Amino acid sequence: MSAYSIVEIPGWENLSLNTADGADLDRRIDELAHGSVPDEVPRDTATPFRQEVRKQLVRLVDQARSAGAGLLCLPTQRMGDIAVPASYTVSEWRDVEREEVAPSALLESLAAASTASVRFVDIDGQPALREESVEAADPEADPLAKHAARRVTYTVSAPRDPRGWIVFTFITLGDGSPEGALADMLVELFDAQLTTLRWREQ
């Protein structure tokens, strides 16, 4: 798979979900949970809150891993007084079909089958498909999916490897409305970040 670099969003944390990075991930989750409460807060107040933050971070990691992601990106700083209600994952996959298919043809097939709003885009010279949709709330789902959410997915063909793909999946709840102004702003931020992706020689 081709390597890539991308400008990180200020105030966001990139968490590697690779098995080899498990110890570093656990340590970083503990650090983020501890840092969620100032040190001057009394322990009997801070500890339950930190435990809940850690629980939610582990839940997000488990969900991302279950979806096949290798990287989870989370906001760890506020926008003013607002806790940013968004995250995105990065996954890599290979087309295992015996017959090699041109990337553009596969993207056209994905677009035809998608129920989202689709658009063909170029990511640093590589063909890609952008999909955007609003997912309805599911009261019976995991607590993190009980609210409607805006989803944007980029499926990007890797250079020099017609079977290689990288998928970026962004989700935001907005300010309670996934089609409101805050959601629009966060989607624009994610779109802008994707324009910074650059492929690297390995």
Secondary structure, DSSP 8 states (H G I E B T S, - for coil): --EEE----TTEEEEE--GGGHHHHHHHHHHHHHHTS-TTS-HHHHHHHHHHHHHHHHHHHHHHHHTT-SEEEEE-S-BTTB---EEEEEEEEE---SS---HHHHHHHHHHH--SEEEEEEETTEEEEEEEEEE---TTS-GGGSS-EEEEEEEEE-TT-TTEEEEEEEEE-TTS-TTSHHHHHHHHHHHHHHTT-EEE--
